[in-house]
Amino acid sequence: MDLDQQLNLFFNFIDDSIIVIDRSQKIKFQNKQSIALFKSDFTNQHITNLIRAPQFLDTLEKSINEKIPYTLELLIDPVSQDISQTNIFLSVSIYPSKDMYLIVMKNITDVKNLEIVRSSFIANVSHEMRTPLASIIGFLETISSTAKDDVEATKKFLSIIEKEANRMKRLLDDLLIITKIESDEHVHPTKKVDLLNTLEIVENNFEQSLKKNNISIEKAYDDENLYVLGNQDELIQVFSNIIENSIKYANENSKIRIKLRILEDKNKDNSVNRLFQYNYAIIELIDESEGIPKKHLHRLTERFYRVDKARSKDKGGTGLGLTIVKHILNKHRGSLDIESEINKGSIFTIKIPVAPIT
Ligand code: ADP
C-alpha cells in the first residue's frame, strides 16, 4: 500500500469530515464522513459546488492569501445544500500548506442545539421571574409613597405582594425539582413502592382543597395489592401534580376518577431480552372539565407551556407541573399519555413497571 492509500485509510478512520483542495480550489480528496455529510463525492469539482456559504469562501480566500490556518463556525442550510432535514452546525478549520489545503469539519450540531435550549430556558425563567418581581417592587413603592396613609389599600397591596412572592417561591421550588430529577434521570429506581398507599397519601394531602372545591374522588382499582418499581416521594409528586391540576382546572362539584389496572407484558415468555420485561401498572386519572383542545395536548409537558397563560397564573400555576411529571416518569421507565374531550374532561394515563414478585 503506498502512502496515499495509507493516508486515505487513516482519514476514513477519523470522525470529522475532511476535504483536501488544491490551489485552484478543486477538491482532490473527500473522506468517507465528508461524502456521507454532503451526500455525494465531489472529487475534481470546485469547492463552491460543495459549500456555497460566503462566510466560508471568504475565510478560505484569506487562509490561502495569508497562508495561515483559520477556524469558523458554519450553519449549513439544509434546503440550499440539500443535505439533510435539519440544520447542521459545523466547526470548520482550514489548514494551508504549500499547494494543498486541508479542510476539517467537526459536526457541532448537538452542542449548539444544547446551547440554544439552555439559553432559551434561561430567557424563559428570567421572564417568569421578572413579572412577579416587577409587581412586588411596584406595590412596595406604592405602599411607601401614595398609599402611605391608606390602611385599606396597604392591606390589599400586601396581600398581592404575598401572592406574587409565593409564586416566585413555587417557581424556584419547581425549578429545583426539575434540576434534581434531570441530574439523575438515567438512574432508574429499584425500590418496591406500594401504589395504593402512595395514592392514599396524595388523596389525604388534598383533602382540604378537594372539599373546598366540592370535588370528590371515585376509585376503581382492579388490583388492591400493587407494587411498582419506584421512588415513593417522586411518585407522590407525579400524582399530586396531576390531581392538583384537576382541582385547578376542573369544574366545581365534579368527580375525579382514579382507575388502576395491570397491563401484562404479552411477550413475557418468548422474548430473548428478559432484562426489560415488565408488567405495567396503568393508572388513569380522569377529571370533568371544559377539556383541552387537541392541538395543545402534545405540548403540555414542555417547560412553561400553558393553554391559557392568564388562567394558569391566576390559579397559581408555574407551567412546570407536567414537565416534572414527564421527567419523573422517564426516570421510572414509565410514560404519560393525555387525552381530552371538550366539555367533558381529560384523562391522564400513567404507565409504570410493576415490581417483580420476590
Ligand atoms: P400549570 O402550573 O400552568 O398548571 P402544568 O405543567 O401543570 O402547568 O400544566 C400545563 C398546562 O396544561 C396548564 O397551564 C393547563 O393549561 C393545562 N392543563 C393541565 N392539566 C389540566 C387539566 N386537568 N385540565 C385542563 N387543563 C389542564
Residues whose N, C-alpha, C, O or C-beta is under 5 A from the ligand:
A	BS01	ADP	N245 S246 Y249 S289 G291 I292 L300 Y305 R306 V307 D308 S312 G317 T318 G319 L320 G321 L322 T323 S346
